[in-house]
Each structure stands twice: as C-alpha cells, then as structure tokens.
C-alpha cells in the first residue's frame, strides 16, 4: 500500500467514517494485529452462512468487510483520497 501514515491517521480520526470503515482502512493499510488480520482472511474465505456467524461475534468488522467486498466502500475511499 502506498498510503502515508499521516493520511491514514487523518481518516482514522475523522468523524466522517464509521468504525467499520476505519477497520477496513487499517486492514487495507496492513496495520491490523495478527488476530484481526486472520479474521479478515477468514471472512474472505467464508460462505454467507459462516460470514453471518462471524458477524454475530464481530459485527463491526463484518460490516466493514461486506461494505468493502460487496459494496462501494473502496470507491468512496479512493474518491476521498486513499490509494487503495
């Protein structure tokens, strides 16, 4: 990723983005801890039923994952200035 720490910090401190969206920013910037990174990988491998189970335990992360993977979050972040 070619995102600067300063730019990432600006997004993470902004009230314009939800906690789920900020989780995606950290994920895409490669700054999640080991567990959170493994969780993102598990969500990427999960079918809809298992993704639903993960969402029960990790709703913020699942909301972010779905917004990124199936929604327009990537486009919105790029439009806002993140190179992801």
C-alpha positions as CSV (number, residue, x, y, z in Angstrom):
1,X,0.0,0.0,0.0
2,X,1.3,3.5,-0.8
3,X,-0.7,5.2,1.9
4,X,1.1,7.6,4.2
5,X,0.7,7.2,7.9
6,X,-0.4,10.9,8.1
7,X,-3.2,10.3,5.6
8,X,-4.3,7.1,7.3
9,X,-4.3,8.9,10.6
10,X,-6.5,11.7,9.1
11,X,-9.0,9.1,8.0
12,X,-9.0,7.2,11.3
13,X,-9.5,10.4,13.3
14,X,-12.3,11.7,11.1
15,X,-15.9,11.5,12.3
16,X,-16.9,11.1,8.6
17,X,-16.1,7.4,8.6
18,X,-17.7,4.7,10.7
19,X,-15.8,2.3,12.9
20,X,-16.4,-0.4,10.3
21,X,-14.9,1.7,7.6
22,X,-12.0,2.6,9.7
23,X,-11.4,-1.1,10.3
24,X,-11.2,-1.6,6.6
25,X,-8.7,1.3,6.2
26,X,-6.5,-0.3,8.8
27,X,-6.9,-3.7,7.1
28,X,-6.1,-2.4,3.7
29,X,-3.1,-0.4,5.1
30,X,-1.7,-3.6,6.6
31,X,-1.8,-2.3,10.2
32,X,-4.2,-4.7,11.8
33,X,-2.9,-7.0,14.5
34,X,-2.4,-10.7,13.9
35,X,-5.9,-11.7,15.1
36,X,-7.7,-9.0,13.2
37,X,-5.7,-9.9,10.0
38,X,-6.7,-13.6,10.5
39,X,-10.3,-12.5,11.0
40,X,-10.2,-10.6,7.7
41,X,-8.8,-13.6,5.9
42,X,-11.4,-15.9,7.5
43,X,-14.2,-13.5,6.3
44,X,-12.7,-13.6,2.8
45,X,-12.9,-17.4,2.8
46,X,-16.3,-17.7,4.5
47,X,-19.5,-18.6,2.7
48,X,-22.6,-16.5,3.5
49,X,-23.6,-18.7,6.4
50,X,-20.3,-18.6,8.1
51,X,-19.9,-14.9,7.4
52,X,-23.2,-14.5,9.2
53,X,-21.8,-16.4,12.2
54,X,-18.6,-14.3,12.2
55,X,-20.9,-11.2,12.0
56,X,-22.6,-12.2,15.2
57,X,-19.3,-12.2,17.1
58,X,-17.6,-9.4,15.1
59,X,-20.3,-7.0,13.8
60,X,-18.1,-4.0,13.2
61,X,-15.5,-6.0,11.2
62,X,-18.2,-7.9,9.3
63,X,-20.0,-4.7,8.3
64,X,-16.7,-3.2,7.1
65,X,-15.8,-6.4,5.2
66,X,-19.2,-6.5,3.4
67,X,-19.0,-2.8,2.6
68,X,-15.6,-3.3,1.1
69,X,-16.1,-6.7,-0.6
70,X,-19.7,-6.2,-1.8
71,X,-20.4,-2.5,-1.6
72,X,-18.9,0.7,-2.7
73,X,-16.6,1.4,0.2
74,X,-13.4,1.0,-2.0
75,X,-14.7,3.6,-4.5
76,X,-15.7,6.0,-1.7
77,X,-12.3,5.8,0.0
78,X,-10.5,6.2,-3.3
79,X,-12.7,9.2,-4.1
80,X,-11.8,10.7,-0.7
81,X,-8.1,10.4,-1.5
82,X,-6.9,6.9,-0.3
83,X,-4.9,4.9,-2.8
84,X,-6.5,1.5,-2.2
